[in-house]
Structures are given as C-alpha cells and as structure tokens.
Amino acid sequence: MDLSFTAEEQAFREEVRAFFAANLPDDIRDAVRKGGELTKDIMDRYHAILNEKGWLATTWPVEFGGPGWSPVERHIFEEEACRAYAPRIVPFGLAMLGPVLMQFGSEEQQQEYLPRILSGEDWWCQGYSEPGAGSDLASLKTRAVRDGDHYVINGQKTWTTLGQHANRIFCLVRTDPDVKPQKGISFILVDLDTPGIEMRPIKLIEGGHEVNEVFFTDVRVPVENLVGEENMGWTIAKFLLTHERTNIAGVGFSMQSLEEVKALARQVKRNGRPLIEDPLFAARVAQVEIDLEAMKITNLRMLYKAQQQGAPGPETSILKIKGTVIAQELKDLARRALGPAAAPFPGMLSANLAPAPEDAAHNAARYFNNRKTSIYGGSNEIQRNILTKTMLEL
Amino acid sequence: MDFSLTEDRQMLSDSLTRYLREKYPMEARNAAAYAEPFHAPAHWEGLSELGALFALAPEEAGGFGGTGFDVSVVFEALGGALCPEPVLAALMASRLMTAAGEDQEALLSGAVKYAVAIGEIDAWYDVDAVATEAVASGEGHALTGRKSVVYGGQVAEKLLVAARLDGKVALFEVAAEAASVTGYGMIDGGGAAEVVLDATPGRLLIADAGTALADAVNAGIVALCSEAVGAMDALYAMTLDYLRTRKQFGVAIGQFQALQHRSVDMLTEIEQARSITIKAASELGGPEAGRYASMAKNLIGRAGRLVAEEAIQMHGGIAMTWEYPGSHYAKRLVMIDAQLGDTDYHLSRVMAA
C-alpha cells in the first residue's frame, strides 16, 4: 500500500505543469476560468498547441501518433490541465472515434481519418441518441438502406454536442429492422456536407448552444464509410462507451470547483462575516470536500486496477455515479454562495455594475448546465443497472 | 502508487480471517460478546498468539508493525468477523506507551490488558475538555473524577487515564484494582466500564500529553474505520446473497429495480469509505493525520449508518431478529459512530481546518 507517485510520475507532473505554464495562452486560461461557452477558435488553438507537443490524443498508442501514456500518466495530465484552467479536449474524434477506428476500422479508414483528427482538419460529432432512443439506445430508428455503392439514410439524431463546429458525424443507424434491435445496427461515417443533412441548434436550459438536432433526408453515403461489418454497430457502440467513461469521475475539475467555492465564500459576506465562517455553509463545503477526498482515492484505486488488469471494469460506474453527484453539489454551492447575484444573465450588466465577481458570473448557468452530467454518457440510473448486473448476477 | 498489501500484511490478514472464521464464528461470538466478561479470554489469547497485537506497534517498541496500514489490516479482519475482543484499547494504549517510552511487552503479548480512559459524560470526544484532575501526592499523584464508557475497561488490569495536571492534560497509569470499575456489556457486543477515581493513585507517564493523546485517537479512528469497512463488506455480501435467494411475487427480490439501485448506492458508499480509510491510514503519524482521520470518521459514520439501515430494510423482518447475523453487524456499524467522535463532531473539525 503506497499512495505516492513514483519519481518518474512526479517528474512527469512537473513537466506537464511547466508545459501549461509556458504554452497555455492567457486568453484561453481566462475564458475557461470565467466559464461560459468556449469559441471554436479557442478549442482549435488549444488542440493545435497540444498536437504540436504530441499530447493531444491522450489515449492513443504511439504508432497512431499518441503519447502512449499509462492510465496514471493520463490521470496526471488531466489533473494538471484542470489546475491550469485548460479547456477540456473535445472528445468526439480523439477519445471516441479514434479508438473505434483503431479497433474496428479498415487500414484505409485509419490512414485517412486518424491524421485528420490530430491535425484538426476534421471535427467529428456524435450521432447516437434520437428523440425516441435515449437510455434505450438500441431502439434507434434512423434507417440506412443499401442502394448500390451507397447507403441511403433517413431519420433524426439529437443531442449532437458541438455539431455546429463539425464537418463530420459518426452515426449509429438501423440496417436490419427485422432482427433483435441490437443485431440490426451499423456504425457509419458521414460527411456533413452531403446533401439532405440539416443541423438545427437546441437551446439549452441555461440559454447556451451546445447541442443540436441533425435531420437526414435521403442522404447518400458511400458503403466504404461503414466501420466494421454491417450490423456490428452495437458492439462498436459498447466499446466506445467504455472509452467515453474514462476520466468520468471528473476529479480534477471538482478539485478546481472546490477551490473556487472556497475562494468565493471567503469573498462573499453573510451576517457581516465571510460566508465561509457560516456554519451551515461551511458544513456543506466540508462534507463535499470529504466525499471528493475519498473520490480521489477511489479514482486512483480504479486506475491502479485498470493498469494491473489491462482494462477498466464495470465498477468504473461508481466513478460516474459519485463523481457527477459531487461535481453537481459543488456547482450548487457556487451558485448559492452568490445569492441573488447569481441570477442576472452573464454579460447583461456592465462590468463595473455587476453584482458578482467576474469569475463567478456564470455560476448559475454552470449549475443548470451541469445537471446534464448525471444524464449523458449512460445516465446514473443506467450505470446502476450495469453494476447490478455484475454484482447480483441475476 | 500501489494498492496491494505487502506479503507480510496479506499473510497476517489471511491468518486472522481464517482464525476468526473457524474458531470464532457467529454463535461463539454472540455467546462471548453478550455475557460477562464480554469477550472470550481463549480467543484473546489466540489472536495474541497470531501477532494481532504485535502488529500494532513499531519495532522500536517491540512490535513488528505500527503503521496505519498495519492497523488497518488487523481491524478490517476483526470487523469482518464482528470480533468483540478489546483490541482497540490495546492499540490506543500501545500508541500512548510508545510515546511515553514505556516497555510494552506485557501489553503486546496479550498478558496484561489495558484500557484507555479519556471520555467523560460532559466531554466525550474533546480531549482538552476533560475534567478529571490530578494532584501531586507523596511520591506520585492522586486522581479524582469519572471516566465514562471506557471500552475494554471491564477486563483491563491497567488503565491509562487522561487527567488535568497544572493546567495541561497529562497521562497516568492507574491500576484497575485501585479504582472503582463497573463493567457492562454493549448493545453491539463487547464491554466497557464506568471508572470512578477518588484520590486514586496514578503514575505519571506524560505531563503534557496532548500530542500523544491526539495520536492515540487518530490511530483509534483508523482502527474503527477499518473495522467498519470489514463489517460493511460482510453485511453487504449478506444483503446481496439475500437479494439473490429471497423470493417474493414469484421472483428473487433482487429483480426489483427499487432494490437494485439502492444496493449499488450501498456499494458506492462502501468503496468511498474504503478509500478514505486508506487515505487516513497513509497519513497516520504525519502532520495531517488528524484532518484525514476526521474526514474518514465522518464518511464512515454516514456510510455505516446507510449500509446498516439499508441492509435491515432490504432484508425485511428477518434482519430485525437477534438470530440473524446481519442484525449484529448493523448494530455495530451504527454504534461505531459514537466512538472517538461522531459524524457531526468530525465534520466540525474538518470545517475548522
């Protein structure tokens, strides 16, 4: 039993920290610190900075242009990125499609698409959920019908995150309607410039534009865009979900949130004293701090296990369930710390009249936006179903 | 980073677990835990022979362990079997005697039983608030006051007593036979005692014992948290087993999602409890030991109660019976919270830091 990092890992942490200090532009750092939506320009520039260093595709092996990091090194990188107020790496091409192509794609597909993900030439988005297929993803209805050298796609996808910036989408489509739902699904790559595709924004609860609906009307996609075999899409989807679940605990982000809550509660007054001295507020902060401290170790234990066994197990669902609840509690505390000053729409007041510190103006929006985390990537209820199956073996 | 046990600790864990399972099963445990002297002298000897007490002290004090992880391994095994032997008292006494530079061969071999008397009716958890007083008397000191719910006090030959001396909290050794000791059994098994001191002679071990007492309490907390983790694992396994086998409405009740999701929430909190206990164990003896001990005790208090109450609820009526082993685990898990500082006490300590 030893909770310390090795000398090599410590040195790696120093290297990552120094890299961010020297290479993360101030305007990007400030934009992340202030919250709110990040522009495409910021995300593109950030990706280019990491790509130049060879650190963009954190989960990729060296042969495909990744750094070849161990789970622990990835964890250290993510912690340091959060600490430096670096943006999140947009995951759709790098964390999701990339590993899928390495595992299931043809050599041509790997050669064509992987370098374009790294260079930023392609921005991928995800066509999974549909209006009638959320947690029950296998019930999806978007049809792909073979017609000569093409599939003809008709249907609708939704919750397509950052699709407004994307030029390509990977989709789950139904290629066989006459078998068990899971058996008739295929995984296909679609160029968003293809005629018949329309993307419409969905305005979210806090007013932001983060997700979209995508409509497909007689969209013709070449058959060579199929990944793997026809009707093996569900296998690919499940593989992709396990990759989506890495770093799902969000420990680094929550550590940063906790520091923000404490800083805010030192600044804000209640009953003539700093809010941090109010016993009811301080008790809630302390309790979530304890849960987060435990989560750090739980996260490391699972990383250690993944490193020993070669793959993360189903108990990573625990990280999703508890990690999101902790993150949401912290967002709630940040919102409540401001009182009514959390309510004005950010940007609607001039800076010198704003009732909240500039860094905190987005706290209510963040709170509302963050409710998504226990819903997406397999809702926390779906995670409980996954764990139950393993534990109870019923 | 390494979350596996060393070979030595794994062997100790295995031998304690095997001993307790084979020699001290639930019927024997209940027979000992609920009747005077509220433990089993034969098993005290058996555990001592396996080195359970030597593992609690460092080499320079005559033991072969003494780190937080040594404490954890021993108490997790004890908790898994709901062992009522007064090992916690021995651990805390050993920490104090190490600080005092006292020989502890008799303690670690199990030959002499010790209890640590800190808490009082108006000062259960806060060492600084003890009211028991000591005054110089002849060659030694005389102690006056009442120590309440002294765990292991019902069988201890020696008492280590915290008492005020010259404005500081000092530590004294008192012969149990010199004090008025009234023992009793506990609702969750095992025993404790009321200790009344009335100008009782005491031998001064440490004049300013604040640091030593804090260390003993921190070690005791790591022990209790580890005991709780062992007990939670056992009770959770029983609950899963029950969900798989108990049938109602023609199906195993584990088919019901209302119970499935709650069982996952139990598991989540148990894993969190295990994590924070590992953290507290790793910090024991260091500058942040008190902070992480408080974090652990708070989380263990919450998780222990959740696991106990949910296990009872999901079992239904059977868990309300004395006969069902799960009920005894549930009692221990709830009552552990009251030892060495409860959830609220430790939350306020984390807040103050």
Interface residues (C-beta under 8 A of the other chain):
Chain A: M1 D2 L3 S4 F5 T6 E9 V72 P279 A282 A283 V285 A286 Q287 E289 I290 D291 E293 A294 M295 K296 I297 T298 L300 R301 L303 Y304 K305 E315 S317 I318 I321 K322 E381 Q383 R384 N385 L387 T388 M391 L392 E393 L394
Chain B: M1 D2 F3 S4 L5 T6 R9 F69 L240 L243 R244 A252 G254 Q255 Q257 Q260 H261 S263 V264 D265 L267 T268 E271 Q272 A273 R274 S275 I276 I278 K279 A281 S282 Y292 M295 N298 L299 L347 S348 V350 M351
